[in-house]
Amino acid sequence: MATKFDRSGFDVGPEDIVRLQKIFDRICYENRLSRRDARASRLAKVLMDELRGGNLDEVSLMERGRWFCASAKLGAPGNQRPTL
């Protein structure tokens, strides 16, 4: 069963935005994503959701973003795993 977090009392401060921007830029660079790419928009949402869910650890946020990009590449046309 999925756990829902209560995000109503969590404010995202300027230092959090700076941290997320740094992580976002790094992951986009590593994956050669344009900031205007739809995948980059989804990455930004994933990172914001993680932060609002209580994940404040920079390393953990970076790994979550990398995992998202890796899984998005597997689902891209032409990159699916072969079925056996």
N, C-alpha and C positions, 0 to 999 in steps of 0.2 A: 504494500500500500504506500502510495506517495505521501510525503509529508509536505504540508503547506506552511510557509513561513508568514508570520504577521509582519508585513512591511510598513504598516501604517505609521509607526513612530520612528522610522529610520530616516534620518536626513543624510543626504549625500553632500559632503562638504567639498570645498575647493581642492583640498589636498587629495581627496578621493578621486576627483575628476582628473587631476594631474597624474596620479598613479595609473588610472585606467587608460588615459591617453598614451602614456609611455608604453604600456603593455600592448595596447591596440596597435600602435605604430610599429612596434617590434614584430608582432605576429604578422601584420600585413607585409612588412618588408621580407620576412622569412618565407612567406608564401606567395610573394609577388602579386599581392592583391592591391588593386586600385581602391582608394577610399570610396569611390563611387560605385564599386562592384556590389551587387546584391548580397554576395557572401560576406563582404565587409560589414554591411548593415546588420546582417544576422549575427556576426561575430560581436559587434558592439552590443547588441541586445543580450546575447549570452553573458558577456562580461558584466553588464549592468545588473542582470538578474542575479548573477553570482554575488555581486557586491551587496545588493539589497537583501539577499538571503543570508547575509552575515559573513560571507567569505571576504576577509580583509587582508589575507596573506598574499603578498605579491607573487611569490613562487607558485603558489597554488592557482592563482588567477592565470598566470602565464601557462601553466600546464593545462588548465581547463580550456583556454583559448587554442592551444596547439592541438589538443585532442579534438576539439570542434572542427578545426580546419582539416585535420587528417581524415575524420569521418566524413566530412563534406566532399573531400576528393574521392573517396571510395564510392560515393553515391552519384558522382558526376557521370554523364553519358560517356561511354567508352572506358570507364574506370571500374566497372562492376567486377566483382569476383566471379570467376566461372562457377557455374553450378555443376555439381557432380551427379 
